[in-house]
Amino acid sequence: MASKAIKRRPCSSESDQTSEKTMETTVSDPVTEPLLGNGPHEEKTKRYEPATRSDFWDGTREECLRWAHLLSIFIAQSARKIVNVLSEFGSLIARLFGCSSAPQSSQNGQTVPLNLSPLQVERLKLLRQRLDVPYDCSSVKHQDALKELWRLAYPNRQLPPLKSDLWKEMGWQNSDPSTDFRAGGFMSLENLIYFARNYPDSFHRLLHKAEGKRAKWEYPFAAGGVNISYMLVQMLDLQSGKISTKAGVHFVQLLEDDEAAFDNLFCVAFQVLDAQWLARRASYMQFNEVLKSTRVQLEKELTMGCISSVQDLPSFRMLKR
């Protein structure tokens, strides 16, 4: 899906207007790094002529210099070959011991890192199965999940019908939230529920826009969460059935110790997006720009090294339980 439209209901004071403002949120293409290449390198041989008496070199000087020049060329070529052999040997050792993050094709045709454990393979499989589940408004399970999200968001308020204008207060585009799940599917609803259950303080701060100086036209909370889920799937290259991005290769390593790594990363991403939103003093029409910068920041943090869990990410410190 190339883009996802998000609509925001105007404030009550603006209800007499006849149109809604819309914004096209396009998930950016994966960020690519420029290849740093060295220019052609030309080796220059320098003739070395020791200062000796001319009568000693008579008849043999040019011959000695010619052999010295040939010997220097031979040594330089040999050195380059040795370096190449050592480099190839080092790469082979790294691959054998699982030190390389380069992807390799697995038996089922998916691309996974060499050092993926059976547990990581199984959890990655389950995560991909979640991606394939669309939101079904006729499913009792899905309806109950949506009701659960309301109870977590507004514990002291009465549950409204599944189609009601009250859902717009949570940040859905219209009175029927089921129409907003096309990009993120049922998993995006699961992500929001996980956020509300495990980090209720951060969840309610973002839901109610409790911090910072806010724009008159704010991003819609719930629909924004769906777009964050979709952005993460693209960033980690999960939907294509292979892992080919650096962020994705590093992410699957986190599944070893954290089955809910994706859900935890969603919570971090939501917090990062809101922090950048405030830092940029962004308004409704800038949501796509902020979502893109959120992706860039998460990619950098996932690939910075020494990250063994989502809790190790620098941005995780912003989350409050």
C-alpha angles and dihedrals in degrees: 000000000000100000144007123213119219122192126195123208111233118244118269090258089059098046093111091068115104101219140049124228113241134194130200110223110198119187106228124238116263112284110251125204120226114249110243107217129179119230122243111296118212118195116219120206116213120212113231114208114179116211105250136147112288094224090061092057098043109130095359105055099090092043093053092048091050092053091045090053092050091048092053091051091050092050092049093050092047091050092053091050092050091051092050092049092049091048093052091045091052092051090050092051091048091052093046093053095042095249095130122086092203112127123246130194114255129209095269093052095257121127115237136159117272095242097052110137124219089254092053091048091052094047092047088052092052091048091053090049089057089054091059095058112096121201108266113199090197093056114101090209092055093045091051090050091054090049090050090054090054092050091050092047097043108020093169098048131085117257110252125216115279088256111048138123087239089078088068088069088068090053104265116145097239143353093289111063092189090077091064098062098075094105102036101030123200091320092068088059089049089052092054092048091049090051092051094047100044103032104026095158094055092040094056094042090057094039093053095035088235100163135061135005105305132207120247088243107047129187112263108254103216097038088045089056091054090053091049090054091051092047092053092050089054094043093052093041092231100141096057093065094245140075110232105141124087091234090051094049091051093044096057088057088065091060090075093076102017122051089182094051092125093050091048090048088052090056091050091047092052091051092047092050092052092046092052090045091059094041091054093041085229128186134205098283092053096062093106092053093050092046090053093050089048089056092050092051093049092048090054093048094047092052100040094098133243090062110136098157141015086254088066092062112108091230092056088079090072092065118096126196 
